[in-house]
Amino acid sequence: MKKLELFAGYLPGLRREDVHHKTLRFDDERLSVVVHVPLLTPEQAHALVQRVKTASAQHLKSKTVSELVVIIDRVIAQLLDIHHPVRQLAQEVLPTVTGFDAEMLRVGLTRYLQTFRAMQLQRFVVEDFDNPKILDEFQPRVSGGWLKAFGPEALVHVWAGNVAGLSLWSLISGLLVKAANIGKVASAEPLFAGWFAQLLVETAPELADCLAVVWWPGAEHEHASPFLAQADVVLAYGSNASIAQVQALVPASVRFLPHGHKLSFALVGQEALDMHHAPDTARKVAQDVARFDQQGCYSPHVVYVQRGAKVTPLGFAHYLCAELAAVQQHMPRSRLTLEENQTQAQWLQALEMQAMQDNSIQILGQAQDPWRVVYRDAPCVLQPSALNRCIQVVAIEALSDVLPCVSPMRSLLQTVGLALQPEALLEIADQLGQVGVTRLCAVGEMTSPQAGWHHDGRFSLLDLVRMVELEGSAEPLAEQYAKYRV
Amino acid sequence: MTSLNSELLSFMALSDVDEAIFNGMALRLFAHQFENNLPFQKFCQQRGKTLRNVKSWRDIPAVPINGFKDLTLSCVAPERCERIFMTSGTTRGEVKGRHYHPNLEVYDASMRRNFAQSFMQGTEHLRMGVLFPTPLAMPNSSLAHYLDLALRHFGTPESENFMGEQGVDVPRLMAVLQACEQSGEPIALLGASFSFVQVMDALAERGVRFSLPKGSRLLDTGGFKGQSRELALEDFYAQLGHAFGVNAQQCINMYGMTELSTQFYDRGNAQLPSVKRGPHWIRSRVIEPMSGLEMAAGERGILVHCDLANYNAVTTILTEDVGVMQDDGFLLLGRAQGAQAKGCSLAVEEFLKAASA
């Protein structure tokens, strides 16, 4: 078996031999990876944050957004190039580290990186700022006065390890607003952010000290605090429990932006269920279920399917089984731990018990299938599945029947994958928006949010900045003191 | 029913059985339960299992222990059952698993035969002290019945239950243990693992230790269940040795379940984790719970037990316990914990927590 030893993180100004490391091990039948993650002393952490702050003030804040877009685009181009050594390393190592299938990672990574090309990044910026120059210099306002958006002096990211490369969203957002970025990688995927940082610095050496990629164990107070205490904005991803742990360490004056647990689902209208479209609709839903094995906040847990078409909701559930079986051939599910397997088994056993007393529930698929479809012939409240390709198909009469099913989960709702006729789109979007949904997209695209999406309904960039207003009154007054005054 | 009872009693009386004989009995019971227990029949049908395609004890569909909560698993009308043992209901609030026993003839025979061999080890009677409520106080507890059975059949006349209304009567227990120390009469203490911890804490508070006579032994069962401090097994047995002067070799752990009619024992806990073994009328497998496939030797999986003494409910149950098969038994590695989702997708467990908050 091949063995690899890697160092995670990016620590400007610190020599590797001066840093204490912890070791994380990842093994599968193909590869054994040892990852050394840095564990800094409070003094080292403090100095690192200071260094990144100072350098950013000098070298990052002086760059224009357009210049930054060009730099980031060059880095992304390298990561998209399958012959680039970093991309090759990613493809070799990430399947072992994350447990996800190699092909799924290859396709997923490319689709993901494509959303960070220059044109997408421009869109990303303009989504939040009508006039992107507002990030570079004071811009005149129509209503009088001047306005400039200042990025945080120090932005600390706490990343989760569920989706490989998740760190890019917030790290790139941070760069675009010219923040000093300090990112903490997750033990479940400690590598990608460090690789990005290396490439960024190779591409733009003047930014060498403007970001850092670090690690600390869980939310251990003495290791996390030196970073969190020096931030002016903290972004945290992960389970509600881990977010709460981070939040407890963030000073009250610091802006805290959490992205916690979310629930997503799909909605299939009868128009997508004629004999011609139904298999294709099922194929797209199967893709959404299979990509990242439902670990993403945008992954569907339930598919609500409208009755009335040639293909019934139960028929659709059978199509979905066939498509999940097909997906398994080219994008196998990750290998589960006994604990993950037991989570699924208990979910299924509970449904099995219900099915014995309730004829509207049917369990489809065989014991050995690495996926499970549970069919319900009556509406039911949106519930999380056991992940790793377990999904419920629920029959509904009218599209609006989905509303009472999902509204009890208001605070948890995020993405809805749609397969509907055009007339229904805006109406259902309005209704679902009303009950708490923040993103609607085509089925098949649930795991690929569009560039510039408003994650959990928030602004990726706008939430990070501080608007500084030079009000109109200052200008006429200043004129009075001018040398040329008359 | 009586013929089945007596058939089982003679089966248990055999010195050992091979796979074929075990299979014969298992399939006979499967047919009996399939025909007389409708919820079980439905469960089997849902799994595509019938009398025709179940050909070995390994093919009998294992009922998850939650089935004892949701279904009435009995071949005899529940009102005609002499005894119902219930689970303590720690995992799902008030919903308790129910195990219906038309009578306790088979249960008691299973317990006694196995206990004599595994715990008494040739001694006919021992002075005993029980650290658990009596069947009178807990009529639906299989453990209370089990310990009472031990006391009545294997205890000397001076044996007693030390559990009072306020927990273990520590002064009384201390007096008895002191008397044993002086007389040299060995004593067996039996009870829930957490009762032992509570007693050890009480003794430590008083600064008291015992050095019980040779031949004394301890039987603990059931783990700590949040009723006492949680201890690592190494520490638990080390502290038992310290408090009672009984070495880990003489500390036997019993692994039993309300859903079963047969218990497993180890041969002392000098080496951890210890191998658990059952008598010839129970067989165990370790599986991957979703596929039901047996794990390769040495791999962790979920324990499934096929207990032929479970003639009225179902012979084969799927536990929530993690185990690894060994040549002559299995290692018990604790309860299977649900997995944490890796990121922002909501895991069922966390969802339940959030929903109940």
Interface residues (C-beta under 8 A of the other chain):
Chain A: A160 G161 N162 V163 L166 A186 A188 Y237 G238 S239 N240 A241 H259 G260 H261 K262 L263 Q294 Q295 G296 C297 S299 H301 L336 T337 L338 E339 E340 N341 Q342 T343 Q344 A345 Q346 W347 L348 Q349 A350 E352 M353 A355 M356 Q357 I363 A367 Q368 R372 Q383 P384 S385 A386 L387 L412
Chain B: P39 K42 F43 Q46 R47 P64 N66 G67 D70 L71 E288 P289 M290 S291 G292 L293 R300 G301 I302 L318 E320 V322 A336 Q337 G338 A339 Q340 A341 K342 G343 C344 S345 L346 A347 V348 E349 E350 F351 A354
